[in-house]
Amino acid sequence: MQFHNVADATQPPDGCQSEADGTFVVSLHASGEFAVTTFWPAVTVHDGERIEGVDRLNDRYRDPLKPVTKIQIQPGDSTMPDIALKRN
């Protein structure tokens, strides 16, 4: 997942990888409103190297101008609302 700071589009997004059960931990560099994007790459391992392939979600949730959702994070927040995705 990537978290794009809505107030400052020049900031690179903060990101993280989710666990198999869908949980994740992300450290954000600021509070405020974030556009949330994500992708689910097909992964192969070749000679010990992890190679990310095509997005299994067909790039449906990768555009920060059309995010999965937007969330508001206040200083000290340690949880966020659930984010539901559908694979088509």
N, CA, C and O atoms as a GROMACS GRO file, in nm:
protein
  352
    1MET      N    1   0.085  -0.117   0.000
    1MET     CA    2   0.000   0.000   0.000
    1MET      C    3   0.089   0.123   0.000
    1MET      O    4   0.201   0.122   0.052
    2GLN      N    5   0.037   0.228  -0.059
    2GLN     CA    6   0.107   0.355  -0.056
    2GLN      C    7   0.011   0.462  -0.006
    2GLN      O    8  -0.109   0.460  -0.034
    3PHE      N    9   0.069   0.556   0.069
    3PHE     CA   10  -0.007   0.664   0.131
    3PHE      C   11   0.049   0.795   0.078
    3PHE      O   12   0.160   0.835   0.112
    4HIS      N   13  -0.031   0.862  -0.006
    4HIS     CA   14   0.010   0.985  -0.073
    4HIS      C   15  -0.045   1.104   0.005
    4HIS      O   16  -0.166   1.116   0.023
    5ASN      N   17   0.043   1.192   0.050
    5ASN     CA   18   0.003   1.310   0.126
    5ASN      C   19  -0.073   1.405   0.034
    5ASN      O   20  -0.014   1.461  -0.059
    6VAL      N   21  -0.202   1.424   0.058
    6VAL     CA   22  -0.287   1.507  -0.028
    6VAL      C   23  -0.244   1.653  -0.025
    6VAL      O   24  -0.250   1.721  -0.127
    7ALA      N   25  -0.200   1.702   0.089
    7ALA     CA   26  -0.162   1.843   0.103
    7ALA      C   27  -0.028   1.874   0.038
    7ALA      O   28  -0.001   1.990   0.007
    8ASP      N   29   0.056   1.773   0.018
    8ASP     CA   30   0.189   1.796  -0.038
    8ASP      C   31   0.224   1.685  -0.137
    8ASP      O   32   0.290   1.588  -0.102
    9ALA      N   33   0.178   1.702  -0.260
    9ALA     CA   34   0.200   1.600  -0.363
    9ALA      C   35   0.347   1.585  -0.402
    9ALA      O   36   0.382   1.489  -0.471
   10THR      N   37   0.434   1.680  -0.359
   10THR     CA   38   0.576   1.666  -0.389
   10THR      C   39   0.644   1.563  -0.300
   10THR      O   40   0.752   1.514  -0.332
   11GLN      N   41   0.581   1.530  -0.187
   11GLN     CA   42   0.636   1.429  -0.096
   11GLN      C   43   0.623   1.291  -0.160
   11GLN      O   44   0.517   1.257  -0.211
   12PRO      N   45   0.729   1.209  -0.157
   12PRO     CA   46   0.711   1.071  -0.203
   12PRO      C   47   0.616   0.998  -0.109
   12PRO      O   48   0.614   1.028   0.010
   13PRO      N   49   0.538   0.904  -0.161
   13PRO     CA   50   0.444   0.835  -0.074
   13PRO      C   51   0.515   0.746   0.027
   13PRO      O   52   0.622   0.692  -0.001
   14ASP      N   53   0.454   0.731   0.145
   14ASP     CA   54   0.499   0.632   0.241
   14ASP      C   55   0.433   0.500   0.201
   14ASP      O   56   0.321   0.501   0.149
   15GLY      N   57   0.500   0.390   0.223
   15GLY     CA   58   0.443   0.264   0.180
   15GLY      C   59   0.480   0.147   0.269
   15GLY      O   60   0.566   0.158   0.357
   16CYS      N   61   0.413   0.036   0.243
   16CYS     CA   62   0.438  -0.086   0.318
   16CYS      C   63   0.383  -0.205   0.240
   16CYS      O   64   0.308  -0.188   0.143
   17GLN      N   65   0.422  -0.324   0.283
   17GLN     CA   66   0.368  -0.447   0.227
   17GLN      C   67   0.279  -0.511   0.331
   17GLN      O   68   0.309  -0.507   0.451
   18SER      N   69   0.169  -0.569   0.287
   18SER     CA   70   0.080  -0.635   0.381
   18SER      C   71   0.125  -0.778   0.405
   18SER      O   72   0.195  -0.838   0.324
   19GLU      N   73   0.083  -0.831   0.517
   19GLU     CA   74   0.108  -0.971   0.550
   19GLU      C   75   0.005  -1.057   0.477
   19GLU      O   76  -0.088  -1.004   0.416
   20ALA      N   77   0.021  -1.188   0.483
   20ALA     CA   78  -0.070  -1.280   0.415
   20ALA      C   79  -0.214  -1.262   0.461
   20ALA      O   80  -0.308  -1.284   0.384
   21ASP      N   81  -0.233  -1.223   0.587
   21ASP     CA   82  -0.370  -1.204   0.640
   21ASP      C   83  -0.426  -1.064   0.612
   21ASP      O   84  -0.537  -1.033   0.654
   22GLY      N   85  -0.350  -0.981   0.541
   22GLY     CA   86  -0.396  -0.848   0.504
   22GLY      C   87  -0.357  -0.738   0.599
   22GLY      O   88  -0.380  -0.620   0.569
   23THR      N   89  -0.299  -0.771   0.714
   23THR     CA   90  -0.258  -0.667   0.807
   23THR      C   91  -0.129  -0.602   0.759
   23THR      O   92  -0.052  -0.661   0.683
   24PHE      N   93  -0.107  -0.481   0.805
   24PHE     CA   94   0.016  -0.411   0.768
   24PHE      C   95   0.051  -0.308   0.874
   24PHE      O   96  -0.032  -0.269   0.956
   25VAL      N   97   0.176  -0.266   0.870
   25VAL     CA   98   0.225  -0.159   0.956
   25VAL      C   99   0.295  -0.059   0.866
   25VAL      O  100   0.380  -0.095   0.784
   26VAL      N  101   0.258   0.068   0.880
   26VAL     CA  102   0.321   0.173   0.801
   26VAL      C  103   0.360   0.287   0.894
   26VAL      O  104   0.286   0.321   0.986
   27SER      N  105   0.475   0.346   0.868
   27SER     CA  106   0.518   0.465   0.941
   27SER      C  107   0.504   0.585   0.847
   27SER      O  108   0.570   0.592   0.744
   28LEU      N  109   0.416   0.676   0.884
   28LEU     CA  110   0.393   0.795   0.802
   28LEU      C  111   0.480   0.909   0.852
   28LEU      O  112   0.499   0.925   0.972
   29HIS      N  113   0.533   0.988   0.760
   29HIS     CA  114   0.622   1.098   0.795
   29HIS      C  115   0.548   1.225   0.836
   29HIS      O  116   0.609   1.322   0.880
   30ALA      N  117   0.416   1.223   0.821
   30ALA     CA  118   0.336   1.341   0.856
   30ALA      C  119   0.195   1.296   0.890
   30ALA      O  120   0.156   1.183   0.861
   31SER      N  121   0.120   1.384   0.952
   31SER     CA  122  -0.022   1.359   0.972
   31SER      C  123  -0.097   1.435   0.863
   31SER      O  124  -0.037   1.514   0.790
   32GLY      N  125  -0.226   1.412   0.852
   32GLY     CA  126  -0.307   1.482   0.753
   32GLY      C  127  -0.391   1.386   0.672
   32GLY      O  128  -0.422   1.275   0.716
   33GLU      N  129  -0.429   1.430   0.553
   33GLU     CA  130  -0.512   1.348   0.465
   33GLU      C  131  -0.423   1.275   0.366
   33GLU      O  132  -0.330   1.332   0.309
   34PHE      N  133  -0.454   1.146   0.346
   34PHE     CA  134  -0.376   1.063   0.256
   34PHE      C  135  -0.466   0.993   0.156
   34PHE      O  136  -0.572   0.941   0.192
   35ALA      N  137  -0.424   0.991   0.030
   35ALA     CA  138  -0.487   0.909  -0.072
   35ALA      C  139  -0.418   0.773  -0.066
   35ALA      O  140  -0.296   0.765  -0.075
   36VAL      N  141  -0.496   0.666  -0.052
   36VAL     CA  142  -0.442   0.532  -0.037
   36VAL      C  143  -0.450   0.458  -0.170
   36VAL      O  144  -0.557   0.448  -0.229
   37THR      N  145  -0.336   0.405  -0.215
   37THR     CA  146  -0.331   0.324  -0.336
   37THR      C  147  -0.268   0.190  -0.302
   37THR      O  148  -0.202   0.175  -0.199
   38THR      N  149  -0.289   0.093  -0.390
   38THR     CA  150  -0.231  -0.039  -0.365
   38THR      C  151  -0.219  -0.115  -0.495
   38THR      O  152  -0.282  -0.082  -0.596
   39PHE      N  153  -0.137  -0.218  -0.491
   39PHE     CA  154  -0.127  -0.314  -0.601
   39PHE      C  155  -0.090  -0.449  -0.542
   39PHE      O  156  -0.041  -0.458  -0.430
   40TRP      N  157  -0.115  -0.555  -0.619
   40TRP     CA  158  -0.091  -0.692  -0.574
   40TRP      C  159  -0.013  -0.762  -0.684
   40TRP      O  160  -0.073  -0.825  -0.772
   41PRO      N  161   0.119  -0.754  -0.680
   41PRO     CA  162   0.197  -0.810  -0.790
   41PRO      C  163   0.203  -0.963  -0.785
   41PRO      O  164   0.207  -1.023  -0.678
   42ALA      N  165   0.204  -1.022  -0.901
   42ALA     CA  166   0.238  -1.163  -0.913
   42ALA      C  167   0.389  -1.172  -0.887
   42ALA      O  168   0.466  -1.101  -0.951
   43VAL      N  169   0.430  -1.256  -0.794
   43VAL     CA  170   0.571  -1.261  -0.754
   43VAL      C  171   0.630  -1.397  -0.791
   43VAL      O  172   0.571  -1.502  -0.766
   44THR      N  173   0.748  -1.392  -0.850
   44THR     CA  174   0.825  -1.513  -0.876
   44THR      C  175   0.963  -1.494  -0.813
   44THR      O  176   1.008  -1.381  -0.793
   45VAL      N  177   1.028  -1.603  -0.784
   45VAL     CA  178   1.165  -1.598  -0.732
   45VAL      C  179   1.252  -1.672  -0.831
   45VAL      O  180   1.227  -1.789  -0.862
   46HIS      N  181   1.355  -1.605  -0.880
   46HIS     CA  182   1.448  -1.663  -0.976
   46HIS      C  183   1.590  -1.644  -0.926
   46HIS      O  184   1.635  -1.531  -0.906
   47ASP      N  185   1.660  -1.754  -0.904
   47ASP     CA  186   1.797  -1.750  -0.850
   47ASP      C  187   1.804  -1.669  -0.722
   47ASP      O  188   1.899  -1.594  -0.700
   48GLY      N  189   1.703  -1.686  -0.636
   48GLY     CA  190   1.700  -1.617  -0.507
   48GLY      C  191   1.657  -1.472  -0.514
   48GLY      O  192   1.650  -1.405  -0.411
   49GLU      N  193   1.628  -1.422  -0.633
   49GLU     CA  194   1.585  -1.283  -0.649
   49GLU      C  195   1.433  -1.276  -0.663
   49GLU      O  196   1.374  -1.350  -0.742
   50ARG      N  197   1.371  -1.189  -0.584
   50ARG     CA  198   1.225  -1.170  -0.588
   50ARG      C  199   1.192  -1.076  -0.703
   50ARG      O  200   1.243  -0.964  -0.710
   51ILE      N  201   1.107  -1.122  -0.794
   51ILE     CA  202   1.071  -1.044  -0.912
   51ILE      C  203   0.920  -1.018  -0.908
   51ILE      O  204   0.840  -1.112  -0.906
   52GLU      N  205   0.883  -0.890  -0.909
   52GLU     CA  206   0.741  -0.852  -0.910
   52GLU      C  207   0.695  -0.842  -1.055
   52GLU      O  208   0.758  -0.777  -1.138
   53GLY      N  209   0.583  -0.909  -1.082
   53GLY     CA  210   0.526  -0.908  -1.216
   53GLY      C  211   0.405  -0.816  -1.224
   53GLY      O  212   0.398  -0.713  -1.157
   54VAL      N  213   0.312  -0.854  -1.308
   54VAL     CA  214   0.194  -0.772  -1.333
   54VAL      C  215   0.107  -0.762  -1.208
   54VAL      O  216   0.108  -0.850  -1.122
   55ASP      N  217   0.032  -0.655  -1.202
   55ASP     CA  218  -0.060  -0.630  -1.090
   55ASP      C  219  -0.184  -0.717  -1.109
   55ASP      O  220  -0.253  -0.706  -1.210
   56ARG      N  221  -0.210  -0.803  -1.012
   56ARG     CA  222  -0.327  -0.891  -1.019
   56ARG      C  223  -0.459  -0.813  -1.008
   56ARG      O  224  -0.565  -0.867  -1.038
   57LEU      N  225  -0.452  -0.689  -0.966
   57LEU     CA  226  -0.571  -0.604  -0.957
   57LEU      C  227  -0.586  -0.516  -1.081
   57LEU      O  228  -0.668  -0.424  -1.084
   58ASN      N  229  -0.505  -0.545  -1.184
   58ASN     CA  230  -0.512  -0.475  -1.314
   58ASN      C  231  -0.495  -0.323  -1.302
   58ASN      O  232  -0.560  -0.248  -1.374
   59ASP      N  233  -0.409  -0.279  -1.211
   59ASP     CA  234  -0.379  -0.137  -1.190
   59ASP      C  235  -0.502  -0.055  -1.148
   59ASP      O  236  -0.500   0.068  -1.157
   60ARG      N  237  -0.606  -0.122  -1.105
   60ARG     CA  238  -0.730  -0.055  -1.068
   60ARG      C  239  -0.715   0.040  -0.949
   60ARG      O  240  -0.786   0.139  -0.940
   61TYR      N  241  -0.622   0.010  -0.858
   61TYR     CA  242  -0.608   0.086  -0.734
   61TYR      C  243  -0.473   0.157  -0.722
   61TYR      O  244  -0.432   0.191  -0.611
   62ARG      N  245  -0.403   0.180  -0.832
   62ARG     CA  246  -0.269   0.239  -0.827
   62ARG      C  247  -0.262   0.390  -0.848
   62ARG      O  248  -0.159   0.450  -0.820
   63ASP      N  249  -0.367   0.451  -0.897
   63ASP     CA  250  -0.363   0.593  -0.934
   63ASP      C  251  -0.399   0.681  -0.813
   63ASP      O  252  -0.511   0.672  -0.763
   64PRO      N  253  -0.306   0.764  -0.765
   64PRO     CA  254  -0.336   0.850  -0.650
   64PRO      C  255  -0.446   0.953  -0.678
   64PRO      O  256  -0.501   1.010  -0.584
   65LEU      N  257  -0.477   0.978  -0.805
   65LEU     CA  258  -0.587   1.069  -0.837
   65LEU      C  259  -0.722   0.997  -0.831
   65LEU      O  260  -0.827   1.062  -0.830
   66LYS      N  261  -0.719   0.864  -0.829
   66LYS     CA  262  -0.840   0.780  -0.814
   66LYS      C  263  -0.809   0.674  -0.708
   66LYS      O  264  -0.806   0.555  -0.739
   67PRO      N  265  -0.786   0.716  -0.584
   67PRO     CA  266  -0.739   0.623  -0.481
   67PRO      C  267  -0.847   0.524  -0.436
   67PRO      O  268  -0.966   0.543  -0.461
   68VAL      N  269  -0.801   0.420  -0.370
   68VAL     CA  270  -0.892   0.325  -0.307
   68VAL      C  271  -0.983   0.401  -0.210
   68VAL      O  272  -1.104   0.381  -0.208
   69THR      N  273  -0.922   0.485  -0.132
   69THR     CA  274  -0.992   0.567  -0.034
   69THR      C  275  -0.900   0.681   0.007
   69THR      O  276  -0.782   0.684  -0.029
   70LYS      N  277  -0.954   0.774   0.080
   70LYS     CA  278  -0.874   0.877   0.146
   70LYS      C  279  -0.897   0.862   0.295
   70LYS      O  280  -1.008   0.834   0.339
   71ILE      N  281  -0.791   0.880   0.370
   71ILE     CA  282  -0.803   0.870   0.515
   71ILE      C  283  -0.739   0.991   0.580
   71ILE      O  284  -0.648   1.052   0.524
   72GLN      N  285  -0.788   1.026   0.696
   72GLN     CA  286  -0.735   1.137   0.776
   72GLN      C  287  -0.659   1.076   0.893
   72GLN      O  288  -0.715   0.997   0.970
   73ILE      N  289  -0.533   1.111   0.908
   73ILE     CA  290  -0.451   1.062   1.018
   73ILE      C  291  -0.410   1.180   1.104
   73ILE      O  292  -0.350   1.277   1.056
   74GLN      N  293  -0.442   1.172   1.232
   74GLN     CA  294  -0.406   1.276   1.329
   74GLN      C  295  -0.280   1.232   1.404
   74GLN      O  296  -0.253   1.112   1.414
   75PRO      N  297  -0.202   1.327   1.457
   75PRO     CA  298  -0.086   1.289   1.536
   75PRO      C  299  -0.128   1.193   1.648
   75PRO      O  300  -0.227   1.217   1.718
   76GLY      N  301  -0.053   1.087   1.665
   76GLY     CA  302  -0.080   0.990   1.771
   76GLY      C  303  -0.173   0.877   1.730
   76GLY      O  304  -0.186   0.780   1.804
   77ASP      N  305  -0.238   0.885   1.612
   77ASP     CA  306  -0.323   0.776   1.566
   77ASP      C  307  -0.239   0.650   1.546
   77ASP      O  308  -0.128   0.656   1.494
   78SER      N  309  -0.293   0.537   1.589
   78SER     CA  310  -0.221   0.412   1.571
   78SER      C  311  -0.304   0.308   1.495
   78SER      O  312  -0.257   0.197   1.470
   79THR      N  313  -0.426   0.344   1.459
   79THR     CA  314  -0.510   0.255   1.379
   79THR      C  315  -0.580   0.336   1.271
   79THR      O  316  -0.586   0.459   1.278
   80MET      N  317  -0.631   0.266   1.173
   80MET     CA  318  -0.708   0.332   1.068
   80MET      C  319  -0.825   0.241   1.032
   80MET      O  320  -0.826   0.124   1.068
   81PRO      N  321  -0.924   0.294   0.961
   81PRO     CA  322  -1.039   0.213   0.926
   81PRO      C  323  -0.998   0.100   0.831
   81PRO      O  324  -0.898   0.110   0.761
   82ASP      N  325  -1.078  -0.008   0.830
   82ASP     CA  326  -1.056  -0.117   0.735
   82ASP      C  327  -1.069  -0.064   0.593
   82ASP      O  328  -1.146   0.028   0.567
   83ILE      N  329  -0.992  -0.122   0.503
   83ILE     CA  330  -0.996  -0.087   0.362
   83ILE      C  331  -1.033  -0.213   0.285
   83ILE      O  332  -0.960  -0.311   0.290
   84ALA      N  333  -1.145  -0.211   0.215
   84ALA     CA  334  -1.191  -0.327   0.141
   84ALA      C  335  -1.161  -0.313  -0.008
   84ALA      O  336  -1.187  -0.208  -0.067
   85LEU      N  337  -1.106  -0.417  -0.068
   85LEU     CA  338  -1.077  -0.420  -0.211
   85LEU      C  339  -1.154  -0.533  -0.275
   85LEU      O  340  -1.186  -0.633  -0.210
   86LYS      N  341  -1.185  -0.517  -0.403
   86LYS     CA  342  -1.247  -0.625  -0.480
   86LYS      C  343  -1.159  -0.656  -0.599
   86LYS      O  344  -1.108  -0.565  -0.665
   87ARG      N  345  -1.142  -0.783  -0.625
   87ARG     CA  346  -1.064  -0.825  -0.741
   87ARG      C  347  -1.161  -0.858  -0.854
   87ARG      O  348  -1.245  -0.947  -0.840
   88ASN      N  349  -1.148  -0.786  -0.966
   88ASN     CA  350  -1.234  -0.812  -1.083
   88ASN      C  351  -1.151  -0.863  -1.196
   88ASN      O  352  -1.204  -0.891  -1.304
   0.00000   0.00000   0.00000
